[in-house]
Amino acid sequence: MPRLNISSGSSFEEKIGYSRATMLDDWVFVSGTTGYDYTSMSLPEGVIAQCEQAFVNIRDALAKAGASLSDVVRVTYILPDRNDFAPCWPTMQKYLGNVRPAATMIMAGLLDPAMRIEIEVTARKPALAPSPVWNNNGGPP
């Protein structure tokens, strides 16, 4: 399968030279995603609201690749302030609690000081069921 680049519509993608997500074979790599709301073109206040919106943005990117949050196998959380991590746990549980991917939390500065969290995921789409074997008459065996 050829590589597929998925855009969120952010102007930064073209300016910097990246995609919101890239799909190759059955793998989907979602770039670090902040809580920027592309519908209202605003960044919500507070780490919990930003965490929620980041997961909505990730869910939308995965859907464009034919995947879902249940396909996530790895997640990386990046926060400038370690004290913001625990308040996000209920939101993380809401979106990935049943999936339980491998996870890492990193403390680092983000592009804009108003950004309180960035989330990156890797997903693997489930293998499709094999096609049934048909006989020479065009019907099932």
JOFENGI-V570765 format. One record per pair of residues at least 24 apart in sequence whose C-alpha atoms are under 10 Angstrom apart, sorted by the first residue. I is the first residue (numbers start at 0). J is the second residue. Records with the same first field share a line. If there is no record, write none. Layout:
# JOFENGI-V570765
I->J  J
This chain:
# JOFENGI-V570765
0->24  25
2->26
3->27  64
4->28  63  64
5->29  60  61  63  64
6->60  63
7->37  56  57  59  60  63
8->37
9->35  37  40
19->56  57  60  61  119
20->57  60  61  63  64  119  120  121
21->60  61  64  121
22->61  63  64  65  66  121  122  123  124
23->64  123
24->123  124
25->64  65  66  122  123  124  125  126  127
26->64  66  70  71  72  121  122  123  124  125
27->60  61  64  65  66  67  70  71  120  121  122  123  124
28->60  61  64  71  73  119  120  121  122  123
29->56  57  58  60  61  71  74  118  119  120  121  122
30->57  60  117  118  119  120  121
31->57  74  75  76  77  116  117  118  119  120
32->56  57  60  76  77  116  117  118  119  120
33->57  77  109  110  114  115  116  117  118  119
34->114  115  116  117  118
35->114  117
42->113  114  115
43->113  114  115
44->113  114  115
45->83  113  114  115  116
46->78  80  83  84  86  87  113  114  115  116  117
47->83  84  85  86  87  88  89  90  91  115  116
48->87  90  115  116
49->87  114  115  116  117
50->76  84  86  87  88  90  91  115  116  117  118
51->87  89  90  91  93  94
53->116  117  118  119
54->90  91  93  94  95  117  118  119  120
55->94
56->118
57->118  119  120
58->94
61->120  121  122  124
64->124
65->124  125
66->122  123  124  125
67->122  123  124  125
68->94  95  97  98  100  120  121  122  123  124
69->94  95  96  97  98  99  100  122  123  124  125
70->95  98  100  120  121  122  123  124  125
71->95  98  99  100  101  120  121  122  123  124
72->98  99  100  101  102  120  121  122  123  124
73->98  99  100  101  102  103  119  120  121  122  123
74->99  100  101  102  103  104  118  119  120  121  122
75->100  101  102  103  104  105  117  118  119  120  121
76->102  103  104  105  106  107  116  117  118  119  120
77->103  104  105  106  107  108  109  115  116  117  118  119
78->104  105  106  107  108  109  114  115  116  117  118
79->105  106  107  108  109  112  114  115  116  117
80->105  106  107  108  115  116
81->105  106  107
83->115  116
84->115  116
87->116
